[in-house]
Amino acid sequence: MRSIAAAARAAERDAQRRHKQNQKEQMIADSTSAVEDWENYIDNLVSIHTDMADMIDWHTIAGQPRPSEPFKRNDNSDRAAMALAKFKPSFFHALRGGSAKLRSRLEAQIEEAAVRDRKQYEDALTAHAKAVAEWEDDTALAKRLVTGEATAIRQVIEEMQSLSETALVGTAIEFSIDRNFVHAKPKVHGDDIVPSMRRKQLASGRLSETKMPVGQFNELYQDYVASAALKTAGDLFHILPLKEIYVTCTANMLNSQTGHQEWTPILSVQFVRDSFMRLNLSSIDPSDSMRNFRHAMKFSKTKGFAAIEPLEPVTANQGALLQAP
């Protein structure tokens, strides 16, 4: 009995050790996952600009030739006629019902083949008419865009729903549009989009959460706002043939004079296509990259953003703002 009891106690201790080991492993896995989730969120927050809209080459579209007219083909008829021409009666044909019956069948197949050829040609004509209509629409829009027509610019922006979808960029985007000119004004999220706590995994495997320092918190929010500005400009450069894009980010901030929350401009940038396209977007620091462009920003690590006066173009109707072919 003593031996049985000792064995039972040993088995219980072993089970408790395994339970504690499993608990520790689960704790470590949960901590690792929590830190990875936090790091991924931070990375996504400051790399919005790395995911751009597809590029559209409006100059190439404007110069596309009219779709070629379809040719009337007789492939089916030709094959059926060739089969009839090669037909030679034989002893085996007689066994299958007579050569005359087989010849009639081949002749009927020629008529059926002609019907198929006509149907294929009619389908080709229908497809061609659709292609011509699309070509006329696309080239007409492209020609209006490359001449800087404001209504064409607005049409393209309105059709690109991704520019106005609620996402990390913000809650909405407003546009000022004139000939050869776009000024995008995204309403970015407030600084509450930045986590107030930092996460890291201790040597023991446990999760540690500490309050994020003010300087790091403000710099992360600055990078988020700059990334939103880069994303907005990049999407517009990709879908419009413009040489310059103005972007002014506004945030809902407290006006100390009125005591009310107001949409306030905090970053305004004049993006130039040539300089923008030379950026290595996956490697830049978003806020540091603003130095490549004329911009207005008042920021300090201790206080964050302050209100600014948005940039305005020298001349809204300046013809040089169009991208050269």
Contacts in CASP RR format, 6 or more apart in sequence:
PFRMAT RR
TARGET T0000
AUTHOR 0000-0000-0000
METHOD contacts of the structure
MODEL  1
MRSIAAAARAAERDAQRRHKQNQKEQMIADSTSAVEDWENYIDNLVSIHT
DMADMIDWHTIAGQPRPSEPFKRNDNSDRAAMALAKFKPSFFHALRGGSA
KLRSRLEAQIEEAAVRDRKQYEDALTAHAKAVAEWEDDTALAKRLVTGEA
TAIRQVIEEMQSLSETALVGTAIEFSIDRNFVHAKPKVHGDDIVPSMRRK
QLASGRLSETKMPVGQFNELYQDYVASAALKTAGDLFHILPLKEIYVTCT
ANMLNSQTGHQEWTPILSVQFVRDSFMRLNLSSIDPSDSMRNFRHAMKFS
KTKGFAAIEPLEPVTANQGALLQAP
27 205 0 8 1.000
27 206 0 8 1.000
28 201 0 8 1.000
28 205 0 8 1.000
30 207 0 8 1.000
31 201 0 8 1.000
31 205 0 8 1.000
31 206 0 8 1.000
31 207 0 8 1.000
32 201 0 8 1.000
32 205 0 8 1.000
34 199 0 8 1.000
34 207 0 8 1.000
35 199 0 8 1.000
35 200 0 8 1.000
35 201 0 8 1.000
35 207 0 8 1.000
38 195 0 8 1.000
38 198 0 8 1.000
38 199 0 8 1.000
39 199 0 8 1.000
41 195 0 8 1.000
42 195 0 8 1.000
42 220 0 8 1.000
44 168 0 8 1.000
45 168 0 8 1.000
45 193 0 8 1.000
45 194 0 8 1.000
45 220 0 8 1.000
45 223 0 8 1.000
45 224 0 8 1.000
45 227 0 8 1.000
46 220 0 8 1.000
46 223 0 8 1.000
46 224 0 8 1.000
46 227 0 8 1.000
46 286 0 8 1.000
47 227 0 8 1.000
47 282 0 8 1.000
48 168 0 8 1.000
48 169 0 8 1.000
48 224 0 8 1.000
48 227 0 8 1.000
48 228 0 8 1.000
48 230 0 8 1.000
48 231 0 8 1.000
49 227 0 8 1.000
49 228 0 8 1.000
49 230 0 8 1.000
49 231 0 8 1.000
49 234 0 8 1.000
49 281 0 8 1.000
49 286 0 8 1.000
50 281 0 8 1.000
50 282 0 8 1.000
51 231 0 8 1.000
52 231 0 8 1.000
52 234 0 8 1.000
52 235 0 8 1.000
52 238 0 8 1.000
52 281 0 8 1.000
53 160 0 8 1.000
53 162 0 8 1.000
53 163 0 8 1.000
53 234 0 8 1.000
53 235 0 8 1.000
53 238 0 8 1.000
53 239 0 8 1.000
54 238 0 8 1.000
54 239 0 8 1.000
55 238 0 8 1.000
56 238 0 8 1.000
56 239 0 8 1.000
58 142 0 8 1.000
58 145 0 8 1.000
58 146 0 8 1.000
58 240 0 8 1.000
58 241 0 8 1.000
59 142 0 8 1.000
59 146 0 8 1.000
59 241 0 8 1.000
59 323 0 8 1.000
59 325 0 8 1.000
61 138 0 8 1.000
61 139 0 8 1.000
61 142 0 8 1.000
62 139 0 8 1.000
62 142 0 8 1.000
62 143 0 8 1.000
62 145 0 8 1.000
62 146 0 8 1.000
63 139 0 8 1.000
63 142 0 8 1.000
64 135 0 8 1.000
64 138 0 8 1.000
64 139 0 8 1.000
66 132 0 8 1.000
66 135 0 8 1.000
67 128 0 8 1.000
67 131 0 8 1.000
67 132 0 8 1.000
67 135 0 8 1.000
69 128 0 8 1.000
70 121 0 8 1.000
70 124 0 8 1.000
70 125 0 8 1.000
70 127 0 8 1.000
70 128 0 8 1.000
72 117 0 8 1.000
72 121 0 8 1.000
73 117 0 8 1.000
73 120 0 8 1.000
73 121 0 8 1.000
74 114 0 8 1.000
74 117 0 8 1.000
75 117 0 8 1.000
76 113 0 8 1.000
76 114 0 8 1.000
76 116 0 8 1.000
76 117 0 8 1.000
76 120 0 8 1.000
77 110 0 8 1.000
77 113 0 8 1.000
77 114 0 8 1.000
77 117 0 8 1.000
79 113 0 8 1.000
80 106 0 8 1.000
80 109 0 8 1.000
80 110 0 8 1.000
80 112 0 8 1.000
80 113 0 8 1.000
81 110 0 8 1.000
83 106 0 8 1.000
83 109 0 8 1.000
84 103 0 8 1.000
84 106 0 8 1.000
84 107 0 8 1.000
84 109 0 8 1.000
84 110 0 8 1.000
87 102 0 8 1.000
87 103 0 8 1.000
87 106 0 8 1.000
89 98 0 8 1.000
89 99 0 8 1.000
89 102 0 8 1.000
89 103 0 8 1.000
90 99 0 8 1.000
93 99 0 8 1.000
93 102 0 8 1.000
96 102 0 8 1.000
141 152 0 8 1.000
141 155 0 8 1.000
141 156 0 8 1.000
144 151 0 8 1.000
144 152 0 8 1.000
145 152 0 8 1.000
145 153 0 8 1.000
145 156 0 8 1.000
145 240 0 8 1.000
145 241 0 8 1.000
146 241 0 8 1.000
146 322 0 8 1.000
146 323 0 8 1.000
146 325 0 8 1.000
147 322 0 8 1.000
148 179 0 8 1.000
148 180 0 8 1.000
148 241 0 8 1.000
148 242 0 8 1.000
148 319 0 8 1.000
148 322 0 8 1.000
149 179 0 8 1.000
150 177 0 8 1.000
150 178 0 8 1.000
150 179 0 8 1.000
150 181 0 8 1.000
153 177 0 8 1.000
153 182 0 8 1.000
153 240 0 8 1.000
153 242 0 8 1.000
154 175 0 8 1.000
154 177 0 8 1.000
156 239 0 8 1.000
156 240 0 8 1.000
157 163 0 8 1.000
157 175 0 8 1.000
157 177 0 8 1.000
157 182 0 8 1.000
157 236 0 8 1.000
157 239 0 8 1.000
157 240 0 8 1.000
160 235 0 8 1.000
160 239 0 8 1.000
162 235 0 8 1.000
163 173 0 8 1.000
163 184 0 8 1.000
163 232 0 8 1.000
163 235 0 8 1.000
163 236 0 8 1.000
164 172 0 8 1.000
164 173 0 8 1.000
166 172 0 8 1.000
168 189 0 8 1.000
168 193 0 8 1.000
168 224 0 8 1.000
168 228 0 8 1.000
169 186 0 8 1.000
169 188 0 8 1.000
169 228 0 8 1.000
169 231 0 8 1.000
169 232 0 8 1.000
170 186 0 8 1.000
170 187 0 8 1.000
170 188 0 8 1.000
170 189 0 8 1.000
170 228 0 8 1.000
171 187 0 8 1.000
171 189 0 8 1.000
172 186 0 8 1.000
172 187 0 8 1.000
173 184 0 8 1.000
173 185 0 8 1.000
173 186 0 8 1.000
173 187 0 8 1.000
173 232 0 8 1.000
174 184 0 8 1.000
174 185 0 8 1.000
174 187 0 8 1.000
175 182 0 8 1.000
175 183 0 8 1.000
175 184 0 8 1.000
175 185 0 8 1.000
176 182 0 8 1.000
176 183 0 8 1.000
176 185 0 8 1.000
177 183 0 8 1.000
178 316 0 8 1.000
178 317 0 8 1.000
179 316 0 8 1.000
179 317 0 8 1.000
179 319 0 8 1.000
180 242 0 8 1.000
180 317 0 8 1.000
180 318 0 8 1.000
180 319 0 8 1.000
180 320 0 8 1.000
180 321 0 8 1.000
180 322 0 8 1.000
181 242 0 8 1.000
181 244 0 8 1.000
181 246 0 8 1.000
181 313 0 8 1.000
181 316 0 8 1.000
181 317 0 8 1.000
181 318 0 8 1.000
181 321 0 8 1.000
182 236 0 8 1.000
182 240 0 8 1.000
182 242 0 8 1.000
182 245 0 8 1.000
182 246 0 8 1.000
183 246 0 8 1.000
183 247 0 8 1.000
183 248 0 8 1.000
183 310 0 8 1.000
183 312 0 8 1.000
183 313 0 8 1.000
184 232 0 8 1.000
184 233 0 8 1.000
184 236 0 8 1.000
184 245 0 8 1.000
184 246 0 8 1.000
184 247 0 8 1.000
184 248 0 8 1.000
185 247 0 8 1.000
185 248 0 8 1.000
185 249 0 8 1.000
185 250 0 8 1.000
185 265 0 8 1.000
185 310 0 8 1.000
186 228 0 8 1.000
186 229 0 8 1.000
186 232 0 8 1.000
186 247 0 8 1.000
186 249 0 8 1.000
186 250 0 8 1.000
187 250 0 8 1.000
187 251 0 8 1.000
187 252 0 8 1.000
187 263 0 8 1.000
188 224 0 8 1.000
188 225 0 8 1.000
188 228 0 8 1.000
188 249 0 8 1.000
188 250 0 8 1.000
188 251 0 8 1.000
188 266 0 8 1.000
189 224 0 8 1.000
189 251 0 8 1.000
190 221 0 8 1.000
190 251 0 8 1.000
190 252 0 8 1.000
191 217 0 8 1.000
191 218 0 8 1.000
191 221 0 8 1.000
191 251 0 8 1.000
193 221 0 8 1.000
193 224 0 8 1.000
194 212 0 8 1.000
194 217 0 8 1.000
194 220 0 8 1.000
194 221 0 8 1.000
194 224 0 8 1.000
195 212 0 8 1.000
196 211 0 8 1.000
196 212 0 8 1.000
196 217 0 8 1.000
197 209 0 8 1.000
197 210 0 8 1.000
197 211 0 8 1.000
197 212 0 8 1.000
198 209 0 8 1.000
198 210 0 8 1.000
198 211 0 8 1.000
198 212 0 8 1.000
198 216 0 8 1.000
199 207 0 8 1.000
199 208 0 8 1.000
199 209 0 8 1.000
200 207 0 8 1.000
200 208 0 8 1.000
201 207 0 8 1.000
201 208 0 8 1.000
202 208 0 8 1.000
212 220 0 8 1.000
214 301 0 8 1.000
214 302 0 8 1.000
215 301 0 8 1.000
215 302 0 8 1.000
218 299 0 8 1.000
218 300 0 8 1.000
218 301 0 8 1.000
218 302 0 8 1.000
218 303 0 8 1.000
218 304 0 8 1.000
219 287 0 8 1.000
219 301 0 8 1.000
221 304 0 8 1.000
221 305 0 8 1.000
222 287 0 8 1.000
222 299 0 8 1.000
222 304 0 8 1.000
222 305 0 8 1.000
223 285 0 8 1.000
223 286 0 8 1.000
223 287 0 8 1.000
224 286 0 8 1.000
225 249 0 8 1.000
225 251 0 8 1.000
225 266 0 8 1.000
225 267 0 8 1.000
225 287 0 8 1.000
225 305 0 8 1.000
226 267 0 8 1.000
226 286 0 8 1.000
226 287 0 8 1.000
226 289 0 8 1.000
226 290 0 8 1.000
227 286 0 8 1.000
228 249 0 8 1.000
229 247 0 8 1.000
229 249 0 8 1.000
229 267 0 8 1.000
229 269 0 8 1.000
229 290 0 8 1.000
230 281 0 8 1.000
230 286 0 8 1.000
230 289 0 8 1.000
232 245 0 8 1.000
232 247 0 8 1.000
233 245 0 8 1.000
233 247 0 8 1.000
233 269 0 8 1.000
233 271 0 8 1.000
233 276 0 8 1.000
234 245 0 8 1.000
234 271 0 8 1.000
234 276 0 8 1.000
236 242 0 8 1.000
236 245 0 8 1.000
237 245 0 8 1.000
237 271 0 8 1.000
237 273 0 8 1.000
237 276 0 8 1.000
237 277 0 8 1.000
241 322 0 8 1.000
241 323 0 8 1.000
242 273 0 8 1.000
242 321 0 8 1.000
242 322 0 8 1.000
242 323 0 8 1.000
243 272 0 8 1.000
243 273 0 8 1.000
243 274 0 8 1.000
243 320 0 8 1.000
243 321 0 8 1.000
243 322 0 8 1.000
243 323 0 8 1.000
243 324 0 8 1.000
244 270 0 8 1.000
244 271 0 8 1.000
244 272 0 8 1.000
244 273 0 8 1.000
244 313 0 8 1.000
244 321 0 8 1.000
245 271 0 8 1.000
245 273 0 8 1.000
246 268 0 8 1.000
246 269 0 8 1.000
246 270 0 8 1.000
246 271 0 8 1.000
246 311 0 8 1.000
246 312 0 8 1.000
246 313 0 8 1.000
247 267 0 8 1.000
247 268 0 8 1.000
247 269 0 8 1.000
247 271 0 8 1.000
248 265 0 8 1.000
248 267 0 8 1.000
248 268 0 8 1.000
248 269 0 8 1.000
248 310 0 8 1.000
248 311 0 8 1.000
249 265 0 8 1.000
249 266 0 8 1.000
249 267 0 8 1.000
249 268 0 8 1.000
250 263 0 8 1.000
250 264 0 8 1.000
250 265 0 8 1.000
250 266 0 8 1.000
251 263 0 8 1.000
251 264 0 8 1.000
251 266 0 8 1.000
251 305 0 8 1.000
252 261 0 8 1.000
252 262 0 8 1.000
252 263 0 8 1.000
252 264 0 8 1.000
253 261 0 8 1.000
253 262 0 8 1.000
253 264 0 8 1.000
253 266 0 8 1.000
253 305 0 8 1.000
253 307 0 8 1.000
254 260 0 8 1.000
254 261 0 8 1.000
254 262 0 8 1.000
255 261 0 8 1.000
255 262 0 8 1.000
255 264 0 8 1.000
264 307 0 8 1.000
265 307 0 8 1.000
265 308 0 8 1.000
265 309 0 8 1.000
265 310 0 8 1.000
266 297 0 8 1.000
266 298 0 8 1.000
266 305 0 8 1.000
266 306 0 8 1.000
266 307 0 8 1.000
266 308 0 8 1.000
267 290 0 8 1.000
267 295 0 8 1.000
267 296 0 8 1.000
267 297 0 8 1.000
267 305 0 8 1.000
267 308 0 8 1.000
268 295 0 8 1.000
268 296 0 8 1.000
268 297 0 8 1.000
268 308 0 8 1.000
268 309 0 8 1.000
268 310 0 8 1.000
268 311 0 8 1.000
269 290 0 8 1.000
269 293 0 8 1.000
269 294 0 8 1.000
269 295 0 8 1.000
269 296 0 8 1.000
269 311 0 8 1.000
270 293 0 8 1.000
270 294 0 8 1.000
270 295 0 8 1.000
270 311 0 8 1.000
270 313 0 8 1.000
271 293 0 8 1.000
272 293 0 8 1.000
273 323 0 8 1.000
275 292 0 8 1.000
275 293 0 8 1.000
276 292 0 8 1.000
276 293 0 8 1.000
279 289 0 8 1.000
279 292 0 8 1.000
287 299 0 8 1.000
290 297 0 8 1.000
294 311 0 8 1.000
295 311 0 8 1.000
296 308 0 8 1.000
296 309 0 8 1.000
296 310 0 8 1.000
296 311 0 8 1.000
297 305 0 8 1.000
297 308 0 8 1.000
298 305 0 8 1.000
298 306 0 8 1.000
298 307 0 8 1.000
298 308 0 8 1.000
299 305 0 8 1.000
299 306 0 8 1.000
300 306 0 8 1.000
313 321 0 8 1.000
END
